[in-house]
């Protein structure tokens, strides 16, 4: 197992890697395999642990990982969401997962890491497949996790997807490495725990094939084909402008395959929200129906606003879903999932990124001339301090900053 994992990573010829380590057996096994790997061309290793703030034990678990990193002489970072996840709208576990990936992504970008390694296993693959099958998911939901995937300029790698959790624990035991058992992993109030127990029962009763997870591999191939069709259609259907607004004609959209229509919608919403996971199909159906047959005067889904005017669909970011005051901590970072902001010089004092629509315009001496949709313009990033506005795109203000909309092929279509 160990030899194969490091051989696969060595073949990628990476110079730097981040590892997401929670303190559980899977991620710690990955950490020790990588840090014990001896090679001349071994990449630089950094570690991040995410404290969601949802459990009283989470802070101690991060400290546990930090101490192990100190022993191995690996730099450790503790990441924590700025918002209270427990008070956010929607499913708690989905919100926690989304926050975790966003924190890790921004961490990797700010530290110029080429990839992030995560410790998903074959057991996770099976659990996901069963959960989504019982939920009624389509091809994408039933598709297997990919061992390597690129999102937002970061390479995400799952080196342990072919291995069982018990294999990893045996590796840890044999090397006298400790791990932390999260008590929530045995709490039946969580769906994943119920699925884990159901899987054990199905296997013990010989009601499920040993290669059950192969179904996900078959679905992945079908998913890739559907994605490619949707991507090619999108390139002739969708139009972007410089402030992140998307438009398309209903007539052209109506002639596409049904699967392609839904895939384009979910891809757009995922791009606006930055979430790796697609919106529920039932929610998409409602928007889809209104696009083809109904009225759309401001329907929202996943922080995305849909409007229909004269046979054209206009899609913008929802201002209410944008963080009001983002404190700048790094010179290079992604803001509101779609904007790559790079500060070109060291700044004095605290800087914030604020959506244009939340500025008190009467208090500042700058002008902006634009024929762009006002609701779309309201969600572009501005650079501010406690004393005033430093920079607004499309205005007469100048500042040593580069702001790029991540809407190129490799940045937009990966959400499909």
KOLSE-804003 format. One record per residue (C-alpha): x, y, z; residue number from 0. Coordinates in pm, 1 decimal. Layout:
         u         v         w  resi
         X         Y         Z   NUM
...
***
This chain:
         u         v         w  resi
       0.0       0.0       0.0     0
     260.8     254.2     111.5     1
     487.7     191.1    -185.5     2
     200.9     233.0    -431.6     3
      78.5     556.0    -271.0     4
     419.5     726.8    -279.0     5
     491.4     588.2    -627.5     6
     172.9     747.2    -759.9     7
     256.5    1080.6    -598.0     8
     617.3    1071.7    -715.5     9
     495.6    1029.8   -1074.8    10
     321.6    1370.7   -1051.2    11
     657.7    1544.6    -984.3    12
     508.1    1800.0    -747.7    13
     718.4    2060.8    -568.2    14
     471.9    2139.0    -286.9    15
     174.3    1964.2    -124.6    16
     -77.0    2049.2     143.2    17
    -237.9    1775.3     351.3    18
    -579.1    1817.4     516.0    19
    -548.5    1643.3     853.4    20
    -837.3    1619.5    1100.3    21
    -684.2    1386.2    1359.9    22
    -886.3    1084.6    1244.6    23
    -724.1     761.2    1130.6    24
    -761.6     819.1     755.0    25
    -601.8    1162.5     732.8    26
    -332.5    1078.6     989.3    27
    -239.8     762.7     799.8    28
    -202.3     977.6     488.2    29
       5.9    1230.1     683.2    30
     247.1     967.1     818.4    31
     280.7     788.7     484.5    32
     378.1    1115.6     316.3    33
     603.3    1251.7     590.7    34
     785.2     916.7     629.7    35
     842.0     903.6     254.5    36
    1212.8     937.9     183.1    37
    1307.8    1069.3    -157.9    38
    1536.4    1332.0    -304.8    39
    1256.7    1489.7    -509.2    40
     998.3    1480.3    -229.1    41
     768.4    1787.2    -237.1    42
     755.0    2042.7      41.7    43
     478.3    1943.1     284.5    44
     239.4    2174.6     472.8    45
     -54.8    2062.2     689.5    46
    -389.4    2229.3     763.5    47
    -657.0    2132.5    1014.6    48
   -1005.9    2283.4    1002.7    49
   -1188.4    2364.9    1324.5    50
   -1552.7    2409.6    1227.4    51
   -1640.5    2522.0    1582.0    52
   -1927.7    2272.3    1597.4    53
   -1793.1    2045.4    1873.3    54
   -1624.5    2121.4    2205.4    55
   -1349.1    1869.6    2125.5    56
   -1251.7    2021.0    1789.4    57
    -996.6    2268.4    1927.8    58
    -815.1    1992.1    2117.7    59
    -811.0    1777.6    1803.7    60
    -642.1    2055.9    1607.2    61
    -383.7    2089.5    1884.5    62
    -326.7    1713.5    1870.2    63
    -243.9    1736.5    1500.4    64
     -26.8    2042.5    1557.4    65
     189.3    1856.5    1811.8    66
     235.6    1564.2    1574.0    67
     343.0    1810.3    1304.6    68
     595.6    1961.7    1542.8    69
     746.3    1618.4    1605.8    70
     770.3    1558.4    1229.6    71
     893.7    1917.0    1174.4    72
     610.7    1999.2     938.8    73
     450.4    2344.5     932.5    74
      91.2    2334.3    1058.8    75
    -197.1    2576.0     999.9    76
    -521.4    2594.8    1193.5    77
    -815.5    2712.3     982.1    78
   -1149.4    2830.5    1114.2    79
   -1456.1    2974.4     934.3    80
   -1525.6    3341.8     994.7    81
   -1899.2    3274.1    1014.8    82
   -2089.9    3058.3    1262.5    83
   -2177.3    2749.2    1058.2    84
   -2442.1    2635.2    1305.5    85
   -2640.3    2954.8    1236.9    86
   -2616.6    2935.4     856.5    87
   -2916.1    2842.1     644.1    88
   -2938.7    2493.0     498.1    89
   -2802.2    2152.4     592.3    90
   -2540.8    2171.0     869.0    91
   -2315.4    1896.0     731.4    92
   -2329.4    2039.9     378.6    93
   -2242.9    2386.1     509.9    94
   -1952.0    2248.3     712.5    95
   -1816.9    2059.4     411.4    96
   -1846.6    2365.8     189.1    97
   -1670.7    2587.1     445.4    98
   -1393.7    2327.3     485.6    99
   -1318.2    2314.6     113.6   100
   -1323.0    2692.3      78.5   101
   -1081.8    2734.9     369.9   102
    -845.5    2470.4     233.6   103
    -861.0    2618.0    -115.9   104
    -774.9    2969.3       1.3   105
    -500.6    2830.3     227.6   106
    -342.7    2646.7     -65.3   107
    -356.8    2951.8    -290.3   108
    -208.8    3185.2     -28.7   109
      80.3    2940.8      28.3   110
     138.3    2869.6    -343.5   111
      69.5    2498.3    -299.0   112
      30.6    2285.0    -609.1   113
    -209.0    2036.0    -453.1   114
    -407.1    1933.3    -147.6   115
    -410.2    1570.4     -35.3   116
    -723.7    1438.6     137.3   117
    -772.6    1101.4     304.4   118
   -1088.7     960.4     145.4   119
   -1100.0     579.6     135.0   120
   -1283.2     298.4     -42.1   121
   -1522.5     289.1     254.3   122
   -1609.8     655.0     191.6   123
   -1670.3     569.2    -172.3   124
   -1920.9     298.3     -79.2   125
   -2097.5     513.4     179.3   126
   -2139.4     798.1     -68.8   127
   -2280.0     562.6    -330.9   128
   -2538.5     414.1     -93.6   129
   -2640.9     752.0      50.4   130
   -2694.7     902.3    -292.9   131
   -2868.8     595.7    -432.4   132
   -3123.8     603.8    -150.3   133
   -3161.2     979.5    -200.5   134
   -3252.9     925.6    -566.4   135
   -2942.7    1089.5    -714.5   136
   -2870.4    1091.6   -1086.1   137
   -2555.0     998.8   -1275.2   138
   -2338.5    1268.7   -1114.4   139
   -2447.8    1181.6    -762.4   140
   -2370.4     813.4    -816.9   141
   -2035.1     876.3    -986.3   142
   -1725.2     780.6    -793.5   143
   -1490.0    1029.7    -636.3   144
   -1194.1    1097.0    -861.8   145
    -843.2    1032.0    -736.8   146
    -724.0    1354.9    -902.5   147
    -934.6    1659.8    -983.5   148
    -848.5    2027.3   -1049.4   149
   -1065.0    2299.8    -900.0   150
    -986.4    2671.3    -866.5   151
    -622.9    2630.4    -973.2   152
    -568.5    2365.8    -706.0   153
    -502.0    1997.3    -766.5   154
    -705.9    1785.8    -521.5   155
    -563.8    1436.1    -475.4   156
    -714.9    1137.0    -293.6   157
    -425.9     889.3    -270.9   158
    -612.4     638.4     -50.0   159
    -928.2     576.6    -254.5   160
    -839.3     213.2    -325.2   161
    -774.9     125.5      39.5   162
    -994.8      30.2     332.3   163
   -1011.2     222.2     657.4   164
    -904.4     -91.1     848.3   165
    -592.4    -123.1     631.3   166
    -495.6     230.0     731.2   167
    -560.5     163.6    1099.0   168
    -346.5    -148.1    1085.7   169
     -69.0      62.4     933.1   170
    -101.5     313.0    1219.9   171
    -105.9      38.5    1483.5   172
     198.3    -135.4    1336.5   173
     393.3     190.2    1350.9   174
     266.3     298.9    1695.4   175
      93.3     605.0    1554.5   176
    -211.6     733.8    1743.4   177
    -530.8     887.5    1612.4   178
    -851.1    1039.2    1750.6   179
   -1190.3     872.2    1720.2   180
   -1456.8    1134.7    1655.2   181
   -1757.7    1043.2    1875.8   182
   -1994.9    1169.6    1607.2   183
   -1884.0     873.3    1391.9   184
   -2101.1     651.8    1613.1   185
   -2395.0     890.5    1648.6   186
   -2704.5     756.7    1471.8   187
   -2848.3    1103.8    1425.6   188
   -2611.9    1144.5    1130.3   189
   -2713.9     985.6     801.7   190
   -2360.5     875.5     718.1   191
   -2338.8     674.1    1040.1   192
   -2666.2     500.2     958.0   193
   -2540.0     418.2     608.7   194
   -2213.7     280.9     750.8   195
   -2404.2      42.8     976.4   196
   -2641.7     -53.2     695.7   197
   -2346.6    -137.2     470.6   198
   -2202.6    -367.3     736.5   199
   -2536.6    -545.5     767.5   200
   -2578.7    -581.5     391.0   201
   -2229.5    -727.5     360.8   202
   -2274.9    -969.2     651.5   203
   -2598.7   -1094.2     493.8   204
   -2428.5   -1128.0     153.0   205
   -2683.0    -886.4       4.9   206
   -2422.7    -660.9    -152.4   207
   -2141.4    -752.6    -390.8   208
   -1777.7    -705.9    -282.7   209
   -1726.9    -483.8    -590.1   210
   -2031.0    -270.3    -506.8   211
   -1827.1      48.2    -553.1   212
   -1765.8     -44.7    -919.5   213
   -2110.8      97.7    -992.0   214
   -1970.0     440.2    -909.3   215
   -1687.8     388.9   -1158.9   216
   -1938.3     307.8   -1436.0   217
   -2138.5     618.2   -1344.9   218
   -1824.6     830.2   -1354.0   219
   -1761.5     738.5   -1716.9   220
   -2120.2     827.4   -1810.4   221
   -2092.1    1153.0   -1613.0   222
   -1777.1    1258.4   -1797.2   223
   -1948.2    1209.9   -2132.3   224
   -2250.9    1416.7   -2022.1   225
   -2022.7    1690.5   -1891.8   226
   -1835.6    1712.7   -2220.3   227
   -2160.3    1748.5   -2416.0   228
   -2281.8    2021.1   -2177.9   229
   -1950.7    2207.4   -2196.7   230
   -1953.3    2215.4   -2575.9   231
   -2314.1    2339.1   -2581.3   232
   -2240.3    2602.6   -2315.6   233
   -1967.9    2761.2   -2524.3   234
   -2223.0    2861.6   -2786.9   235
   -2506.2    2929.8   -2541.3   236
   -2361.6    3133.6   -2253.3   237
   -2230.9    3490.2   -2254.8   238
   -2020.7    3641.6   -1971.5   239
   -1949.3    4005.1   -1899.8   240
   -1664.7    4162.4   -1702.4   241
   -1856.3    4178.3   -1373.9   242
   -1958.8    3813.8   -1360.6   243
   -2308.5    3824.5   -1507.5   244
   -2418.6    3536.4   -1732.2   245
   -2690.3    3549.1   -1999.1   246
   -2842.2    3304.9   -2245.9   247
   -3138.6    3286.0   -2482.8   248
   -3430.1    3067.6   -2373.0   249
   -3497.6    2954.0   -2730.4   250
   -3147.6    2809.5   -2777.3   251
   -3156.5    2655.7   -2430.1   252
   -3489.3    2481.6   -2497.7   253
   -3343.7    2281.0   -2788.7   254
   -3072.3    2113.8   -2577.6   255
   -3097.8    1764.7   -2426.9   256
   -3275.0    1766.1   -2091.5   257
   -2966.2    1636.1   -1909.0   258
   -2758.9    1910.7   -2069.8   259
   -3004.4    2180.2   -1961.2   260
   -2991.8    2069.5   -1597.1   261
   -2614.7    2028.9   -1604.3   262
   -2565.0    2382.9   -1735.1   263
   -2791.6    2525.0   -1464.4   264
   -2621.7    2337.2   -1182.6   265
   -2278.3    2428.6   -1319.5   266
   -2366.1    2799.1   -1324.0   267
   -2499.1    2785.9    -966.3   268
   -2191.2    2597.6    -846.9   269
   -1965.2    2855.3   -1011.7   270
   -2146.3    3143.1    -840.1   271
   -2154.6    2970.0    -500.6   272
   -1813.8    2803.6    -524.3   273
   -1958.2    2481.0    -382.9   274
   -1825.8    2149.9    -505.3   275
   -2163.0    1986.3    -451.6   276
   -2450.9    2047.9    -687.5   277
   -2792.9    2180.6    -574.9   278
   -3068.7    1926.5    -517.8   279
   -3246.8    1816.4    -835.3   280
   -3588.8    1914.1    -699.2   281
   -3463.7    2271.8    -658.0   282
   -3320.2    2274.4   -1009.4   283
   -3649.1    2148.4   -1152.0   284
   -3831.9    2451.9   -1017.8   285
   -3589.7    2700.1   -1179.6   286
   -3578.0    2494.8   -1499.6   287
   -3956.3    2494.7   -1531.8   288
   -3974.2    2871.0   -1486.7   289
   -3702.8    2927.4   -1746.2   290
   -3896.9    2735.4   -2008.5   291
   -4256.2    2809.9   -1915.9   292
   -4296.0    3059.8   -1635.2   293
   -4199.8    3403.1   -1511.0   294
   -3864.0    3478.9   -1350.8   295
   -3838.6    3811.9   -1173.9   296
   -3566.4    3726.4    -924.9   297
   -3574.6    3358.6    -829.4   298
   -3276.9    3260.7    -613.4   299
   -3095.1    2930.8    -565.3   300
   -2753.6    2872.0    -413.5   301
   -2675.4    3242.2    -384.1   302
   -2762.0    3290.2    -752.6   303
   -3036.6    3513.9    -893.8   304
   -3229.1    3425.4   -1213.7   305
   -3432.8    3678.0   -1413.9   306
   -3604.2    3649.5   -1751.1   307
   -3637.0    3951.5   -1979.1   308
   -3756.8    3939.0   -2342.0   309
   -3659.4    3574.9   -2390.3   310
   -3318.3    3615.2   -2225.4   311
   -3213.2    3465.7   -1891.2   312
   -2996.2    3697.9   -1681.4   313
   -2801.1    3535.6   -1398.0   314
   -2617.0    3725.0   -1124.3   315
   -2471.8    3668.8    -779.4   316
   -2710.9    3730.9    -489.1   317
   -2584.6    4028.8    -286.8   318
   -2730.8    3890.3      37.4   319
   -2507.1    3582.6       2.1   320
   -2184.3    3782.5     -27.0   321
   -1966.8    3836.8     281.8   322
   -2008.6    4199.1     393.0   323
   -1656.5    4270.3     518.5   324
   -1374.1    4029.5     436.8   325
   -1054.7    4106.6     630.3   326
    -754.0    4069.6     399.1   327
    -496.8    3834.0     551.1   328
    -300.1    3726.9     242.9   329
    -159.2    3899.2     -63.8   330
    -327.5    3648.3    -292.5   331
    -669.8    3499.2    -224.6   332
   -1008.9    3415.2    -374.2   333
   -1300.7    3636.2    -271.7   334
   -1661.7    3526.3    -300.7   335
   -1557.1    3209.9    -481.2   336
   -1502.8    3371.3    -823.2   337
   -1263.4    3662.6    -784.1   338
    -886.7    3612.9    -758.2   339
    -741.2    3916.9    -580.4   340
    -366.0    3982.9    -576.6   341
    -218.2    4273.9    -381.8   342
     106.6    4380.6    -546.2   343
     261.8    4568.0    -256.4   344
     267.3    4560.1     122.0   345
     -16.0    4762.2     272.7   346
     -32.9    4969.6     587.9   347
    -322.3    4898.3     823.4   348
    -616.3    4668.4     775.2   349
    -772.3    4616.8     435.3   350
   -1118.0    4475.8     365.2   351
   -1297.9    4347.2      58.9   352
   -1656.3    4462.3      41.3   353
   -1921.6    4419.2    -230.9   354
   -1978.5    4741.6    -422.3   355
   -2349.5    4736.1    -340.6   356
   -2277.7    4779.6      30.8   357
   -2064.8    5094.2      -2.0   358
   -2205.6    5422.9     120.1   359
   -2143.5    5601.0    -206.4   360
   -2223.9    5953.3     -87.8   361
   -1928.0    5943.8     150.8   362
   -1658.4    5882.6    -111.3   363
   -1510.4    6097.2    -384.4   364
   -1499.4    5865.4    -681.2   365
   -1705.6    5810.7    -991.9   366
   -1798.0    5495.2   -1177.1   367
   -1941.9    5489.7   -1525.3   368
   -2097.2    5164.3   -1633.8   369
   -2389.2    5034.6   -1834.6   370
   -2379.4    4701.7   -1652.2   371
   -2683.3    4563.8   -1469.8   372
   -2697.9    4730.6   -1126.8   373
   -2769.0    4409.3    -937.1   374
   -2464.4    4243.1   -1096.7   375
   -2247.8    4549.4   -1038.6   376
   -2345.3    4542.3    -670.0   377
   -2157.0    4215.4    -616.4   378
   -1813.6    4309.4    -757.6   379
   -1526.3    4338.1    -505.0   380
   -1397.1    4670.3    -373.0   381
   -1093.2    4736.4    -153.6   382
   -1163.3    4943.2     159.3   383
   -1016.0    5045.8     493.7   384
   -1186.8    5163.7     810.0   385
   -1141.1    5518.9     680.6   386
   -1258.5    5487.0     322.5   387
   -1251.8    5322.3     -18.1   388
    -916.9    5241.2    -179.4   389
   -1023.0    5079.3    -504.9   390
   -1336.8    5011.7    -708.4   391
   -1317.1    4837.2   -1048.1   392
   -1442.5    5048.4   -1341.0   393
   -1388.8    5367.9   -1138.3   394
   -1132.4    5649.1   -1149.9   395
    -958.4    5512.1    -836.7   396
    -611.7    5359.4    -875.3   397
    -453.6    5101.2    -646.4   398
    -178.5    4841.9    -681.0   399
    -409.3    4541.3    -697.7   400
    -502.9    4286.6    -962.7   401
    -861.4    4154.5    -963.4   402
    -943.3    3866.2   -1197.1   403
   -1278.9    3699.8   -1257.6   404
   -1231.5    3321.5   -1260.8   405
   -1448.7    3247.9   -1562.2   406
   -1206.3    3091.4   -1808.1   407
   -1261.1    2741.2   -1946.8   408
   -1054.5    2562.3   -1683.7   409
   -1204.9    2778.0   -1406.4   410
   -1571.1    2773.6   -1502.5   411
   -1638.8    2437.6   -1667.0   412
   -1481.1    2236.7   -1385.1   413
   -1806.0    2302.4   -1194.5   414
   -1996.0    2100.1   -1455.4   415
***
